[in-house]
Amino acid sequence: MNRGSRDRRLSGWGGESGRSGEPGGPGESGDQGKSGESAGSRLSQVSRRFRLRRKAAALADRFGERSRLAWLNDASSRIGTTLDLEQTARELAEFAVPRLSDGCAVDLLESVLRGEEGERSTSTGIPVTRAIAVASVPALADLEPDPIGDVAVHPGALSTDRCLMRRESVMVNLEAPADFLKVAPSPRRADKLREKGVHSFMAVPLMARGVLLGTADFVRAGSSPPFTETDVALAEELASKAAVFVDNARLYGREREHVVSLQRSLLPRVTPKTPGLTVSADYAPAADAHGVGGDWYDVVSLPSGRIALVVGDVMGHGLPAAATMGRLRTVARTLMTLDIAPERVLARLDLATRDLEDEQVATCLCAVHDPAEGTYTLASAGHPPPLLVDAEGRATFLDVPVGAPLGAGVIPYDALELPVRDGDRLVLYSDGLVKDRHEDVDIQLDRLRDSAAAMAFGELDAAGLMASEHDAEGRFDEAVLLVATSRSTMPDAELRVWELPGDGTAASAARKLVTEQLELWGLADLSDITELVVSELVANALRYGSGPGQLRLLRDDRVMVEVSDTGPDLPQIQHADLQDEGGRGLQLINMLCRRWGSCRTTTGKVVWAEQDIPS
């Protein structure tokens, strides 16, 4: 371009844009001679002024861009501080006010609140959303938004039709009364918006990883400027960042729910009937999904009214710990069902734990209650000490010999036999009950003892004691709790124990005892079968066990008879041929009774059989 053409272009720009009295304006176009200034000088001033204005505009735009970027960057640290879905939504609403808007409401899909991925639609085809968070400046505090937790679907509203159905952002400047009806769910709410001076509305969808999560609505009122396309773009950027945090919270909540559901499914659904013992149990999951997985308890009914109580804790969390817990609980329950002594159960569990491929380690405490003897037999594998609260309210930790944790490979284990009285309460728990990030475990143990003692004269149950010891929001480790109360009287159940002679009269004496007792209980119809069963059990004790010891008869929802002896060998069903004279006793018991079994004791063994009571 030559100098002349350049001057012509500048002269033309100045003539069009200049104002009267300014260089290049119409007032000076014909007065060059009077001013004494050359045309080149005037054009140079105009060009310089144009460059300064353009530079100022560019600087202003760059400052605004930097401010927006800094604000969006701040959102990454202000939103999503926790993995709680509702808290994340509240942080989004509070962050948008007052910098972006004067009011903000966040609605999430109901399926998202359930941890699901998908859009549950109403009969109208609109996804169901619920109001989760609201924030506003004080002047808009009484706008009456949807109550938190209520369904927030409003057919016909722009935020519903555009954001939920078409997943598009929407911006409306509210001028005419009809404009308010487009964004408000009802005429009354539209009138409220007008009264408060709301003049601009904006709504954006919350999308993350291609999944619709909900919507965010923004309003401006009073002297605030209306929303612009720049504000819409800024809101979309903010919604995009916040949606990722919301989706993370959704996925986290779903994972935690899965782990907790698995954990609860592996625990006993109901506590079995326990004659001579009242048992209550409670489980409290950790607030963090990574703190869930390894704690368990079990209550197992044993022959002759005995009850086995088991509490364990797999070291570790998550699905692997929950799976290991399920396997160990199954093994422990099987061993307890065989009526094996607690110390021997722990020894077998240690072997089973070492066989697991993931090399887990666990603690465990086993206790067996015998209502006839009025005793507990306890054994511990690295577990916290149990607590005994007597009828007078004194709480004491029991000095149970503590063996190595399961999986450590250090056996055998020692047992403690503890006599108990009517009303005594045994408290078994996992270490999650007494763990705290800020206090020593001894302080927590003392607090547990004091809480149990304070509740001793009231209703000391697992749920109440758990609530007194745990804050659900601050719990970082799961916990199980078992409270067993001894009862000398057993409603709906009776237990009789007799010492049998060690000679040949034992069988006839046993038959007479059970027949008379069944008649007293009104169960004479069971006398014939029970006489046959007790005769076989006594004969087995005479032949293989150096004579019978005790005879026990228990009536609860079933009738159980048990005979003890000093022999070490457990009986087994024999395959008797037609010409054999013996070997059919256990076959008869197996055919006539609901179930039967045997187990070793410290002095020998017991053999028992159980019958159903006719309705």
C-alpha positions as CSV (number, residue, x, y, z in Angstrom):
1,M,0.0,0.0,0.0
2,N,1.5,3.4,-0.9
3,R,1.4,6.5,1.3
4,G,-1.4,8.2,-0.6
5,S,-3.8,5.3,-0.3
6,R,-2.9,4.8,3.4
7,D,-3.8,8.5,4.0
8,R,-7.1,8.2,2.2
9,R,-8.2,5.2,4.3
10,L,-7.3,6.9,7.5
11,S,-9.0,10.1,6.3
12,G,-12.2,8.2,5.4
13,W,-12.3,6.4,8.8
14,G,-11.8,9.7,10.6
15,G,-14.5,11.4,8.7
16,E,-17.0,8.7,9.5
17,S,-16.2,8.2,13.2
18,G,-15.0,11.6,14.3
19,R,-17.3,14.0,16.3
20,S,-17.7,17.8,15.7
21,G,-14.9,19.7,17.2
22,E,-12.5,16.7,17.3
23,P,-9.6,16.2,14.9
24,G,-10.9,14.5,11.8
25,G,-14.5,15.5,12.5
26,P,-16.8,17.5,10.2
27,G,-16.1,20.8,12.0
28,E,-12.5,20.8,10.9
29,S,-12.8,19.2,7.4
30,G,-12.6,22.5,5.6
31,D,-10.5,24.6,8.0
32,Q,-7.0,23.3,7.5
33,G,-5.6,26.7,6.6
34,K,-7.1,28.4,9.7
35,S,-5.7,25.9,12.2
36,G,-2.3,25.9,10.7
37,E,-2.1,22.1,11.2
38,S,-1.4,19.7,8.4
39,A,-3.8,16.9,7.5
40,G,-1.0,14.4,8.3
41,S,-0.8,15.8,11.9
42,R,-4.5,15.5,12.5
43,L,-4.6,11.9,11.0
44,S,-1.7,11.0,13.2
45,Q,-3.6,12.1,16.3
46,V,-6.7,10.2,15.3
47,S,-4.7,7.0,14.6
48,R,-3.0,7.3,18.0
49,R,-6.2,7.8,19.8
50,F,-7.7,4.7,18.0
51,R,-4.8,2.6,18.9
52,L,-5.0,3.6,22.6
53,R,-8.8,2.8,22.7
54,R,-8.3,-0.6,21.1
55,K,-5.4,-1.4,23.5
56,A,-7.6,-0.3,26.5
57,A,-10.4,-2.5,25.3
58,A,-8.0,-5.4,24.8
59,L,-6.6,-5.0,28.3
60,A,-10.1,-4.8,29.8
61,D,-11.1,-8.0,28.0
62,R,-8.0,-9.8,29.1
63,F,-8.5,-8.8,32.7
64,G,-12.0,-10.1,32.6
65,E,-10.9,-13.4,31.1
66,R,-8.2,-13.7,33.8
67,S,-10.8,-13.0,36.5
68,R,-13.2,-15.6,35.1
69,L,-10.4,-18.2,34.9
70,A,-9.3,-17.5,38.5
71,W,-12.9,-17.9,39.7
72,L,-13.4,-21.2,37.8
73,N,-10.1,-22.4,39.2
74,D,-11.3,-21.5,42.7
75,A,-14.3,-23.7,42.1
76,S,-12.1,-26.8,41.9
77,S,-11.1,-26.3,45.5
78,R,-14.4,-25.0,46.9
79,I,-16.7,-27.6,45.4
80,G,-16.4,-31.3,46.0
81,T,-14.6,-31.1,49.3
82,T,-16.3,-34.3,50.4
83,L,-17.8,-37.3,48.7
84,D,-21.3,-36.5,50.0
85,L,-23.7,-35.9,47.2
86,E,-25.9,-33.4,49.0
87,Q,-22.9,-31.5,50.4
88,T,-21.4,-31.2,46.9
89,A,-24.7,-29.8,45.6
90,R,-24.8,-27.3,48.4
91,E,-21.2,-26.2,47.7
92,L,-22.1,-25.6,44.0
93,A,-25.1,-23.4,45.0
94,E,-23.1,-21.4,47.6
95,F,-20.2,-20.9,45.3
96,A,-22.4,-19.4,42.5
97,V,-23.8,-16.8,44.9
98,P,-23.2,-13.8,44.8
99,R,-20.4,-13.8,42.2
100,L,-22.4,-15.3,39.3
101,S,-26.0,-14.9,40.5
102,D,-28.2,-13.6,43.3
103,G,-29.8,-17.0,43.7
104,C,-29.0,-20.6,42.8
105,A,-31.0,-23.8,43.1
106,V,-29.6,-27.3,42.3
107,D,-31.9,-30.2,41.4
108,L,-30.6,-33.8,41.0
109,L,-32.1,-36.7,39.3
110,E,-33.7,-39.2,41.7
111,S,-31.8,-42.0,40.1
112,V,-28.5,-40.1,40.8
113,L,-29.5,-39.8,44.5
114,R,-29.8,-43.6,44.5
115,G,-26.4,-44.1,43.0
116,E,-27.9,-45.3,39.7
117,E,-27.0,-44.3,36.2
118,G,-30.0,-43.6,34.1
119,E,-33.1,-41.4,34.0
120,R,-36.2,-42.6,35.7
121,S,-39.1,-40.8,33.9
122,T,-42.5,-39.9,35.1
123,S,-45.7,-40.7,33.1
124,T,-45.0,-37.6,31.1
125,G,-41.6,-38.8,30.1
126,I,-39.8,-36.2,32.2
127,P,-36.9,-37.5,34.4
128,V,-37.7,-37.2,38.1
129,T,-35.6,-34.7,40.0
130,R,-35.5,-33.6,43.6
131,A,-34.5,-30.2,45.1
132,I,-31.1,-30.7,46.8
133,A,-29.6,-27.3,47.5
134,V,-30.6,-23.6,47.5
135,A,-28.5,-20.5,48.1
136,S,-29.3,-16.8,47.7
137,V,-28.4,-13.3,48.8
138,P,-30.4,-12.0,51.9
139,A,-32.8,-10.0,49.7
140,L,-34.0,-13.2,48.0
141,A,-34.2,-15.4,51.1
142,D,-38.0,-15.8,51.0
143,L,-38.4,-16.7,47.3
144,E,-40.0,-20.0,48.4
145,P,-38.0,-22.5,46.3
146,D,-38.9,-26.2,46.2
147,P,-38.4,-27.7,49.7
148,I,-35.2,-29.7,50.0
149,G,-35.9,-33.3,49.1
150,D,-39.2,-32.7,47.3
151,V,-39.8,-33.7,43.7
152,A,-38.8,-30.7,41.5
153,V,-40.3,-31.7,38.2
154,H,-42.4,-28.8,36.6
155,P,-43.7,-29.7,33.2
156,G,-43.8,-26.7,30.9
157,A,-41.0,-24.8,32.7
158,L,-38.0,-23.9,30.5
159,S,-35.5,-25.5,32.9
160,T,-37.5,-28.8,32.5
161,D,-38.2,-28.7,28.8
162,R,-34.8,-27.4,27.7
163,C,-32.3,-28.7,30.3
164,L,-33.8,-32.1,31.2
165,M,-35.4,-33.1,27.9
166,R,-33.0,-31.5,25.4
167,R,-30.0,-31.0,27.7
168,E,-29.5,-27.4,26.6
169,S,-28.8,-24.2,28.5
170,V,-31.5,-21.5,28.7
171,M,-31.4,-17.8,29.4
172,V,-34.4,-15.5,29.7
173,N,-34.7,-11.8,30.6
174,L,-37.9,-11.5,32.6
175,E,-39.9,-8.5,31.4
176,A,-43.5,-9.4,30.6
177,P,-45.7,-11.4,33.1
178,A,-45.7,-14.3,30.6
179,D,-41.9,-14.6,30.9
180,F,-42.2,-15.3,34.6
181,L,-44.6,-18.1,34.0
182,K,-42.1,-19.8,31.7
183,V,-39.6,-20.2,34.6
184,A,-41.8,-20.5,37.7
185,P,-43.7,-23.7,38.5
186,S,-46.9,-21.8,39.5
187,P,-48.5,-18.4,39.1
188,R,-48.0,-17.7,42.9
189,R,-44.3,-18.4,42.5
190,A,-44.2,-16.2,39.4
191,D,-45.7,-13.3,41.4
192,K,-43.1,-13.9,44.1
193,L,-40.3,-13.5,41.6
194,R,-41.8,-10.2,40.3
195,E,-42.2,-8.9,43.8
196,K,-38.5,-9.6,44.6
197,G,-37.4,-7.8,41.4
198,V,-36.0,-10.9,39.7
199,H,-35.3,-9.9,36.1
200,S,-33.0,-12.5,34.6
201,F,-33.1,-16.3,34.7
202,M,-30.6,-18.9,33.5
203,A,-30.5,-22.7,33.8
204,V,-27.8,-25.2,32.7
205,P,-27.8,-29.0,32.7
206,L,-25.4,-30.9,34.9
207,M,-23.6,-33.4,32.7
208,A,-20.6,-35.6,33.5
209,R,-19.1,-38.4,31.4
210,G,-22.1,-38.2,29.1
211,V,-24.6,-38.8,32.0
212,L,-27.3,-36.3,32.9
213,L,-27.2,-35.6,36.6
214,G,-29.6,-32.7,37.1
215,T,-29.9,-29.0,36.6
216,A,-28.7,-25.7,38.1
217,D,-30.9,-22.6,38.0
218,F,-29.6,-19.1,38.5
219,V,-31.4,-15.7,38.9
220,R,-30.5,-12.1,39.2
221,A,-32.5,-9.3,40.7
222,G,-32.5,-5.7,41.6
223,S,-29.6,-3.6,40.3
224,S,-27.6,-6.7,39.1
225,P,-27.1,-6.6,35.3
226,P,-29.0,-9.2,33.2
227,F,-27.4,-12.4,32.2
228,T,-25.4,-12.4,29.0
229,E,-24.2,-15.1,26.7
230,T,-20.8,-14.8,28.5
231,D,-22.6,-15.6,31.7
232,V,-24.2,-18.6,30.1
233,A,-20.8,-19.9,29.0
234,L,-19.4,-19.3,32.4
235,A,-22.2,-21.1,34.1
236,E,-21.8,-24.0,31.7
237,E,-18.1,-24.2,32.6
238,L,-18.9,-24.1,36.3
239,A,-21.6,-26.8,35.9
240,S,-19.2,-29.0,34.0
241,K,-16.7,-28.8,36.8
242,A,-19.3,-29.4,39.5
243,A,-20.9,-32.2,37.6
244,V,-17.7,-34.2,37.8
245,F,-17.7,-33.8,41.6
246,V,-21.4,-34.8,41.8
247,D,-20.8,-37.9,39.7
248,N,-17.8,-38.8,41.8
249,A,-20.0,-38.6,44.9
250,R,-22.6,-40.7,43.1
251,L,-20.1,-43.4,42.2
252,Y,-18.6,-43.3,45.7
253,G,-22.0,-43.6,47.3
254,R,-22.9,-46.5,45.0
255,E,-19.6,-48.3,45.9
256,R,-20.2,-47.8,49.6
257,E,-23.7,-49.0,49.3
258,H,-22.5,-52.2,47.5
259,V,-19.9,-52.9,50.2
260,V,-22.3,-52.2,53.0
261,S,-25.0,-54.4,51.4
262,L,-22.5,-57.2,50.9
263,Q,-21.3,-56.8,54.5
264,R,-24.9,-56.9,55.9
265,S,-25.8,-59.9,53.7
266,L,-22.9,-61.8,55.2
267,L,-24.0,-61.1,58.8
268,P,-26.9,-63.0,60.6
269,R,-30.3,-61.7,59.5
270,V,-31.9,-62.7,62.7
271,T,-30.7,-63.8,66.1
272,P,-31.6,-67.4,66.8
273,K,-33.7,-68.4,69.8
274,T,-31.4,-68.6,72.8
275,P,-32.8,-70.3,75.9
276,G,-31.1,-69.0,79.1
277,L,-29.7,-66.1,77.2
278,T,-31.0,-62.8,75.7
279,V,-28.8,-61.6,72.8
280,S,-28.9,-58.3,71.0
281,A,-26.5,-57.4,68.2
282,D,-25.8,-54.3,66.1
283,Y,-23.5,-53.4,63.2
284,A,-22.4,-49.8,62.3
285,P,-20.7,-49.2,59.0
286,A,-18.0,-46.7,58.6
287,A,-18.7,-43.3,57.1
288,D,-16.0,-44.0,54.5
289,A,-16.6,-46.8,52.0
290,H,-12.9,-47.8,52.4
291,G,-13.6,-48.4,56.1
292,V,-16.2,-51.1,55.5
293,G,-15.7,-54.8,55.0
294,G,-14.1,-56.9,57.7
295,D,-16.2,-57.0,60.9
296,W,-18.6,-59.8,61.7
297,Y,-20.5,-61.5,64.5
298,D,-22.5,-64.7,64.8
299,V,-24.8,-66.4,67.2
300,V,-25.0,-70.2,66.9
301,S,-27.4,-72.5,68.8
302,L,-25.7,-75.6,70.1
303,P,-27.0,-78.9,71.6
304,S,-28.6,-78.8,75.1
305,G,-29.3,-75.1,75.0
306,R,-25.7,-74.0,74.7
307,I,-25.1,-70.8,72.7
308,A,-21.9,-69.9,70.8
309,L,-21.1,-66.2,70.4
310,V,-18.5,-65.1,67.9
311,V,-17.1,-61.7,67.1
312,G,-14.3,-61.2,64.5
313,D,-12.5,-58.5,62.6
314,V,-10.5,-59.0,59.3
315,M,-7.6,-56.6,59.1
316,G,-8.3,-54.6,55.9
317,H,-11.3,-53.0,54.3
318,G,-13.3,-53.0,51.1
319,L,-14.6,-55.9,49.1
320,P,-11.5,-58.2,49.7
321,A,-12.0,-57.9,53.5
322,A,-15.7,-58.5,53.2
323,A,-15.1,-61.7,51.1
324,T,-12.6,-63.0,53.6
325,M,-14.9,-62.2,56.5
326,G,-17.7,-64.2,54.8
327,R,-15.4,-67.2,54.4
328,L,-14.1,-67.1,57.9
329,R,-17.6,-66.7,59.3
330,T,-18.7,-69.8,57.4
331,V,-15.8,-71.8,58.7
332,A,-16.4,-70.6,62.3
333,R,-20.1,-71.4,62.1
334,T,-19.4,-74.9,60.8
335,L,-16.9,-75.6,63.6
336,M,-19.3,-74.2,66.2
337,T,-22.1,-76.3,64.9
338,L,-20.0,-79.3,65.5
339,D,-19.9,-78.1,69.1
340,I,-16.1,-77.8,69.2
341,A,-14.5,-76.1,72.2
342,P,-13.8,-72.3,71.6
343,E,-10.0,-72.7,71.8
344,R,-10.0,-75.5,69.2
345,V,-12.3,-73.5,67.0
346,L,-9.7,-70.7,66.9
347,A,-6.9,-73.2,66.1
348,R,-8.9,-74.5,63.1
349,L,-9.7,-71.0,62.0
350,D,-6.0,-70.1,62.1
351,L,-5.3,-73.0,59.7
352,A,-8.2,-71.9,57.5
353,T,-6.9,-68.3,57.4
354,R,-3.4,-69.3,56.4
355,D,-4.9,-71.2,53.5
356,L,-6.5,-68.1,52.0
357,E,-4.7,-66.8,48.9
358,D,-4.8,-63.2,50.0
359,E,-2.9,-63.8,53.2
360,Q,-5.4,-62.0,55.4
361,V,-5.0,-61.6,59.2
362,A,-8.0,-61.4,61.5
363,T,-8.9,-61.2,65.2
364,C,-11.6,-63.3,66.8
365,L,-13.3,-63.9,70.1
366,C,-15.4,-67.1,70.8
367,A,-17.6,-67.6,73.8
368,V,-19.9,-70.6,74.6
369,H,-22.6,-70.2,77.2
370,D,-23.9,-73.2,79.1
371,P,-27.2,-72.4,80.8
372,A,-27.1,-75.7,82.9
373,E,-23.7,-74.9,84.3
374,G,-24.2,-71.2,84.4
375,T,-20.8,-70.6,82.7
376,Y,-19.1,-69.0,79.7
377,T,-16.0,-70.5,78.1
378,L,-14.1,-67.9,76.2
379,A,-11.0,-67.9,73.9
380,S,-9.4,-64.9,72.1
381,A,-7.2,-64.6,69.0
382,G,-5.8,-61.1,69.4
383,H,-9.2,-59.6,70.0
384,P,-10.1,-56.7,72.4
385,P,-11.1,-57.9,75.8
386,P,-14.8,-58.6,76.5
387,L,-16.7,-56.6,79.1
388,L,-18.8,-58.1,81.9
389,V,-21.5,-56.0,83.5
390,D,-22.9,-57.7,86.6
391,A,-26.4,-57.4,88.0
392,E,-25.2,-54.7,90.4
393,G,-24.0,-52.5,87.6
394,R,-20.2,-53.1,88.0
395,A,-18.4,-53.3,84.6
396,T,-15.1,-55.1,84.3
397,F,-13.0,-56.1,81.4
398,L,-12.3,-59.9,81.5
399,D,-8.7,-61.1,81.5
400,V,-9.1,-63.6,78.7
401,P,-5.8,-65.2,77.6
402,V,-5.0,-63.4,74.3
403,G,-3.5,-65.6,71.6
404,A,-2.0,-64.5,68.2
405,P,-4.4,-63.2,65.5
406,L,-5.7,-65.7,63.0
407,G,-3.3,-66.3,60.2
408,A,-0.2,-65.6,62.2
409,G,0.5,-69.3,62.7
410,V,1.0,-69.2,66.4
411,I,-1.2,-71.8,68.2
412,P,-2.6,-73.2,70.5
413,Y,-5.0,-71.0,72.3
414,D,-6.1,-71.0,75.9
415,A,-9.6,-70.8,77.3
416,L,-11.1,-69.0,80.3
417,E,-14.1,-70.5,82.1
418,L,-16.2,-67.8,83.7
419,P,-19.2,-68.4,86.1
420,V,-22.1,-66.0,85.6
421,R,-25.3,-65.2,87.5
422,D,-28.7,-64.2,86.5
423,G,-28.7,-60.7,85.0
424,D,-25.0,-60.6,84.1
425,R,-24.3,-59.1,80.7
426,L,-21.4,-60.0,78.5
427,V,-20.4,-57.4,75.9
428,L,-18.4,-58.4,72.9
429,Y,-17.3,-55.9,70.3
430,S,-14.8,-55.2,67.5
431,D,-12.0,-52.6,67.8
432,G,-13.9,-50.1,65.6
433,L,-16.1,-49.3,68.6
434,V,-13.1,-48.0,70.6
435,K,-11.0,-46.5,67.8
436,D,-10.7,-42.7,67.6
437,R,-8.3,-40.4,65.6
438,H,-7.9,-38.1,68.5
439,E,-7.9,-40.1,71.7
440,D,-6.0,-43.1,73.1
441,V,-7.6,-46.5,73.0
442,D,-7.4,-46.8,76.8
443,I,-9.6,-43.6,77.1
444,Q,-12.1,-45.1,74.7
445,L,-12.2,-48.4,76.6
446,D,-12.8,-46.5,79.9
447,R,-15.6,-44.6,78.2
448,L,-17.2,-47.9,77.0
449,R,-17.0,-49.4,80.5
450,D,-18.6,-46.3,82.0
451,S,-21.4,-46.2,79.3
452,A,-22.2,-49.9,79.9
453,A,-22.2,-49.4,83.7
454,A,-24.5,-46.4,83.3
455,M,-27.0,-48.4,81.2
456,A,-26.8,-51.5,83.4
457,F,-30.0,-50.7,85.4
458,G,-31.9,-49.7,82.2
459,E,-32.2,-51.4,78.8
460,L,-28.6,-52.3,78.0
461,D,-28.8,-53.5,74.4
462,A,-26.4,-53.4,71.5
463,A,-28.2,-50.6,69.6
464,G,-28.3,-48.3,72.6
465,L,-24.7,-48.9,73.6
466,M,-23.5,-48.5,70.0
467,A,-25.3,-45.1,69.7
468,S,-23.7,-43.9,72.9
469,E,-20.3,-44.8,71.7
470,H,-20.4,-43.8,68.0
471,D,-21.0,-40.6,66.0
472,A,-22.1,-41.9,62.6
473,E,-20.6,-38.9,60.8
474,G,-17.2,-39.2,62.4
475,R,-16.9,-43.0,62.3
476,F,-13.9,-44.0,60.3
477,D,-14.0,-47.7,61.0
478,E,-16.9,-50.1,61.2
479,A,-17.9,-51.8,64.4
480,V,-20.0,-54.7,65.6
481,L,-21.4,-55.1,69.1
482,L,-23.0,-58.1,70.9
483,V,-24.7,-58.0,74.3
484,A,-25.7,-61.3,75.9
485,T,-27.8,-61.3,79.2
486,S,-27.9,-64.4,81.3
487,R,-31.3,-65.6,82.6
488,S,-31.7,-68.3,85.2
489,T,-35.4,-68.7,84.2
490,M,-36.0,-69.7,80.6
491,P,-39.5,-68.8,79.5
492,D,-40.9,-71.2,76.8
493,A,-37.9,-73.5,77.5
494,E,-37.0,-76.0,80.2
495,L,-33.8,-77.9,80.9
496,R,-33.3,-81.0,83.1
497,V,-30.0,-82.5,84.0
498,W,-29.5,-85.9,85.7
499,E,-26.5,-88.0,86.7
500,L,-26.8,-91.5,85.4
501,P,-25.4,-94.6,87.2
502,G,-22.3,-96.1,85.5
503,D,-23.6,-99.7,85.6
504,G,-26.2,-101.7,83.6
505,T,-29.2,-100.0,85.2
506,A,-28.3,-96.7,83.4
507,A,-30.5,-97.4,80.4
508,S,-33.7,-98.2,82.4
509,A,-33.0,-95.2,84.7
510,A,-32.7,-92.9,81.7
511,R,-35.9,-94.2,80.1
512,K,-37.8,-93.7,83.3
513,L,-36.5,-90.1,83.7
514,V,-37.3,-88.9,80.2
515,T,-40.8,-90.6,80.2
516,E,-41.8,-89.0,83.4
517,Q,-40.5,-85.6,82.3
518,L,-42.2,-85.7,78.9
519,E,-45.5,-86.5,80.6
520,L,-45.0,-83.4,82.9
521,W,-44.4,-81.3,79.8
522,G,-47.5,-82.7,78.1
523,L,-45.4,-84.4,75.4
524,A,-46.3,-88.0,76.1
525,D,-46.6,-88.6,72.4
526,L,-42.8,-88.4,72.1
527,S,-42.1,-90.9,74.9
528,D,-41.8,-94.0,72.7
529,I,-39.2,-92.5,70.3
530,T,-37.4,-90.7,73.1
531,E,-37.1,-93.9,75.1
532,L,-35.6,-95.7,72.1
533,V,-33.2,-92.8,71.4
534,V,-32.0,-92.5,75.0
535,S,-31.5,-96.3,75.2
536,E,-29.2,-96.3,72.2
537,L,-27.2,-93.3,73.5
538,V,-26.7,-94.9,76.9
539,A,-25.8,-98.2,75.2
540,N,-23.2,-96.4,73.1
541,A,-21.7,-94.8,76.2
542,L,-21.6,-98.1,78.0
543,R,-19.9,-99.9,75.1
544,Y,-17.4,-97.2,73.9
545,G,-17.2,-94.6,76.7
546,S,-16.7,-96.4,80.0
547,G,-20.2,-95.7,81.1
548,P,-22.6,-92.7,80.8
549,G,-22.2,-89.4,82.7
550,Q,-24.9,-86.8,82.5
551,L,-28.3,-87.0,80.8
552,R,-29.8,-83.7,79.6
553,L,-33.3,-83.1,78.4
554,L,-34.2,-79.7,76.8
555,R,-37.6,-78.6,75.7
556,D,-37.8,-75.5,73.6
557,D,-39.3,-75.3,70.2
558,R,-37.9,-78.9,69.9
559,V,-37.0,-81.7,72.3
560,M,-33.3,-82.6,72.6
561,V,-31.7,-85.4,74.6
562,E,-28.0,-85.6,75.3
563,V,-25.8,-88.2,77.0
564,S,-22.1,-87.6,77.9
565,D,-19.3,-90.1,78.6
566,T,-15.5,-90.2,78.9
567,G,-14.8,-92.0,75.7
568,P,-12.6,-90.2,73.1
569,D,-14.0,-91.7,69.9
570,L,-17.0,-90.1,68.2
571,P,-19.7,-92.5,66.9
572,Q,-20.4,-93.0,63.2
573,I,-23.2,-94.7,61.3
574,Q,-22.1,-98.2,60.3
575,H,-23.1,-100.1,57.2
576,A,-24.7,-103.2,58.8
577,D,-25.4,-106.3,56.7
578,L,-28.6,-108.3,57.1
579,Q,-26.8,-111.0,59.2
580,D,-25.1,-108.5,61.6
581,E,-26.6,-108.3,65.1
582,G,-25.6,-104.7,65.8
583,G,-24.6,-101.5,64.2
584,R,-28.1,-100.2,63.6
585,G,-28.6,-97.9,66.6
586,L,-27.4,-94.7,64.9
587,Q,-29.3,-95.6,61.8
588,L,-32.5,-95.7,63.8
589,I,-31.7,-92.4,65.5
590,N,-30.9,-90.9,62.1
591,M,-34.3,-92.0,60.8
592,L,-36.4,-91.1,63.8
593,C,-34.9,-87.7,64.8
594,R,-34.7,-84.4,63.0
595,R,-30.9,-84.4,63.5
596,W,-28.2,-85.7,65.7
597,G,-24.5,-85.1,66.4
598,S,-21.6,-85.6,68.7
599,C,-18.6,-83.5,69.9
600,R,-15.6,-83.9,72.0
601,T,-15.3,-82.2,75.4
602,T,-12.4,-81.8,77.9
603,T,-13.5,-85.0,79.7
604,G,-14.7,-87.1,76.7
605,K,-17.6,-86.5,74.4
606,V,-21.4,-85.9,74.2
607,V,-23.9,-87.5,71.8
608,W,-27.2,-85.7,71.2
609,A,-30.4,-86.1,69.2
610,E,-33.2,-83.7,68.4
611,Q,-36.9,-84.2,67.7
612,D,-39.6,-81.8,66.4
613,I,-42.6,-81.1,68.7
614,P,-45.9,-82.0,67.0
615,S,-48.0,-78.9,66.4
